[in-house]
Amino acid sequence: MTEKPTLDQWAAAAAKEVKGKDLTWQTPEGIAVKPLYTAEDVTVDPGLPGFAPFTRGVRASMYAGRPWTIRQYAGFSTAEESNAFYRRNLAAGQKGLSVAFDLATHRGYDSDHPRVVGDVGKAGVAIDTIEDMKILFDGIPLDQMSVSMTMNGAVIPILAFFIVAGEEQGVDRKLLDGTIQNDILKEFMVRNTYIYPPEPSMRIISDIFGYTSREMPKFNSISISGYHMQEAGATQVQELAFTIADGAEYVRYGVASGLDIDKFAGRLSFFFAIGMNFFMEIAKLRAARVLWHRVMTKLGAKDERSKMLRTHCQTSGVSLTEQDPYNNVMRTTIEAMAAMLGGTQSLHTNALDEAIALPTDFSARIARNTQIVIQEETGMCNVVDPLGGSYYVEALTQQLVDAAQEIIDRVEAEGGMAKAVAAGWPKAMIETAAAARQARVDRGDDVIVGVNKYRLANEDLLETLEVDNAKVREGQIARINKVKAQRDEQACQAALAALRAAAAGPQTIENNLLAHAVEAARARATLGEISSAMEDSFNRYGTQPTPVKGVYAAPYEGDSRWQQVLDGVQAVERRLGRKPKLLVAKMGQDGHDRGANVIASAFGDMGFDVVSGPLFQTPEETVVLALDSGVDVVGASSLAAGHKTLIPELIAKLREKGRSDIKVIAGGVIPPQDYDFLRDAGVQGIYGPGSNVVECAADVLRLLGHNMPPAGLEEAA
């Protein structure tokens, strides 16, 4: 009988084949992934699906009994247009709705507010009044449809509108089914669509917990989101740890406000990103269930349902590329398979064109059908947790549990996630990871097919969906005016006064903010009026970005092109008598600041004097800051389709001040079709997704008059 080969014999054979090359993969999470796993690497029995700690899934039958819910996230322009889009998708096989709101709505402004001129209807649907919400769900019975709403800042008026829209359809709120995101801690960390400071924001969350646990037993009162952390640059360990720690903080707030943990914990849900690190993402979802069971046991939950982590997943937005965009179909398919093999309860698959614009009907159909094909054609759903018992997956799951637990322990030792967020270290950790990732991509260490390797010489433009922002805003303002003209003004002002008094008073059942907002919604108060009534007591919150230093530069030590750029910056500095100065500007109500922060960090490391402007600025405020700071260049970051409104206005106002010498450049999610429009408006450099940051800096030096050599040439001519 032949002897069984040993691990040492395998190692010797493998070393011979690869001539001694180390095959260990050092991941950004700090995990050393080996080239081979065996039974010896599995140290924990994963148990069975449907049983604690739910490593292998929260239901015994998982997809063999019922596949995950196909829940596509969508919303744009007006309530009428979004409603028509939803109804087309539901007819084509989608099972649940997920609503995207525009940035004006997220930030608690009505469409007629001067700060939101470029934002109305662009990155989601505009909702100003209960009438908009009723139109949004027209013909969609709310007692039969599960509705997920991504809303955090203006969560009180939006949930109030949803409840009243149900009432006016004849649906009792006890029958409303769905989820509200309501996860404000991650907004302060990464996404920035907050309105109020942290303390009153946490009160809002616990008021929603209290109201929904009493009045809406089928409704999930929070979706604790790691998705936006990964989109902002977090590693999978960071996403996992901070999401679970956020969840623990929310549970503590609920208990502190007098709720029974087992009465509301079963209505908590989670939301994770699924990126391109296939097995890491599968293991992350399994690890999340283990960690949540552990946390909830420690917090005193007795019911096993309270300890189940149920999650929605969405394929990664940041893995989508502007270049060679049909590759995004494959990326989304791979990520969807990872979500399914990890045991998600519902899934959104991104469309191939979302790196540059809102999805068209064509791209949305491919995205939706990706899930339908996996469910209907592959046989993947027929076996529960098919990767259970894989040596690699089980070992990786445990490594993620251990690595995330270390971060969770630090959070708990420092007083919980609210205090950690206030201290700023989770945000700094994520921004450090984002800068490091950008450097790896720019250097080609992390390959992105079609971007930094195998790039096409010429590409055809994709047909994209464009929203006529001015037309949408005009229509929304007309509806606001009509609602105000037809309402009982005295009743409306009385409801708003009661809400204002509740916000100013102590947190009690009588002062529940959602209950008062429901009354205001019935009286036809607008979203902006409801938000403003609470703002009178809570105030509006703002922060100043602080870019990380040295992280982007570290991998470039000894790199000749990097040195050329550093030399170029120094040459401009000698000519000007000071460092070249760049203002990184975020205009409009878009809070996504990963790109802006990476640019600020990288340009600072290259020797530029960088001013990081505050979020949510108007063009007028940006001009004032540019002039006061004495900058040479304004870099406008746009990720929410406001570029055709806000950037030309910025340039016009600079010219009014006699400062057309200040160069304006633009970056972010900008369709190539819009490049000529922006250039004609005076934009001198445009850097879309996939741009190499070092080459962006070289281009800026040329704009400032330096004879910068092209990439690949060692010396200037």
Buried (B, 14 or more C-beta within 10 A) or exposed (E): EEEEEEEEEEEEEBEEEEEEEEEEEEBBBEBEBBEEBEEEBBEEEBBBBBEBBBBBBBBEEBBBEEBBBBBBBBBBBBBBBBBBBBBEBBEEBBBBBBBBBBBBBBBBBBBBBEBBBBBBBBBBBBBBBBBBBBBBBBEBEBBEBBBBBBBBBBBBBBBBBBBBBBBEBEBEBEBBBBBBBBBBBBBBBBBBBBBBBBEBBBBBBBBBBBBBBBBBBBBBBBBBBBBBBBBBBBBBBBBBBBBBBBBBBBBBBBBEBEBEBBBBBBBBBBBBBBBBBBBBBBBBBBBBBBBBBBBBBEBEBEEBEBBBBBBBBBBBBBBBBBBBBEBBBEBBBBBBBBBBBBBBBBBBBBBBBBBBBBBBEBBBBBBBBBBBEBBEEEEBBEEBBBBBEBBBBBBBBBBBBEBBBEBBEBBBEEEBBBEBBEEBEBBBBBBBBBBBBBBBBBBEEBEBBBBBEEEEEEBEEBEBBBBEBEEBBEBBBEBBEEBBEEBEEEBBBBBBEBBBEBBEEEBEEEBBBBBBBBBBBBBBBBBBBBBBBBBEBBEBBEBEBBBBEEBBBEBBEEBEBBEBBBBBBBBBBEEEEEBBBBBBBBBBBBBBBBBBBBBBBBBBBBBBBBBBBBBBBBBEBBBBBBBEBEBBBBBBBBBBBBBBBBBBBBBEBBEEEEBEEBBBBBBBBBBBBBBEBBEEBBBBBBBBBBBBBBBBBBBBBBBBEBEBBEEEEEEEE
